[in-house]
Amino acid sequence: LKLEDFQQEGHRLEFAQWDDANSKLGFHGVVLNEMKGAMSSPEEAFIQDINRHLFKSSQYRFNSGGDPATITDLAYEDLKKYHADYYHPSNAWFLSYGDLDFTGHLDYIGSHVISGHDLSKESRNSELLLEKKSGSREADTYFTPDQMSPIDQQARCALVYLLDECCEDPYETFKLQVLAQLMFEGQNSLMY
């Protein structure tokens, strides 16, 4: 990632009038503007708040696209270091599904994805493990109302179950997710 690309895509200071150095400075950038738009949705803000309360000791508590209030604190060097640490084959899990030539698939991954990387680097996946809690948690939160919805439809309620590593079988996990979604289908609530 070149610095110029980071400034275009991430954030930068720009004059309100590009040809007037006396005009006001403001933050601009593709990611910054996209995240400001995404977080203007009450539903998205609600989901981010659920994650913040549910995953208190995990990096999943953070907005993966970036919190617009703090995106401008990100430095180019910090982004490059983060990418080098976490976006590395030692952190990857490779899954395949379907009628594939399995050995050919592994050969492709080996020669096109892993080749040239130091795989002795310690995985950072362990840092993603969730804090194990028993019992329940409650949280109240407030968010900007949706200006396009009637005031009597502004409340949000979520009942969230954390089913981390509940079983070894991916099919069983999938069935639990589908069952949970069906239980709450048609209700004005968000379900994880």
Secondary structure, DSSP 8 states (H G I E B T S, - for coil): --HHHHHHHT-EEEESSTT-TTS-EEEE-HHHHHHHHHTTSHHHHHHHHHHHHHTTTSGGGS-TT--TTTGGG--HHHHHHHHHHHSSGGG------SS--HHHHHHHIIIIIITTS-TTS---GGGG------S-----------TTS-GGG----B-----TT--S-HHHHHHHHHHHHHHHTTSSSB--
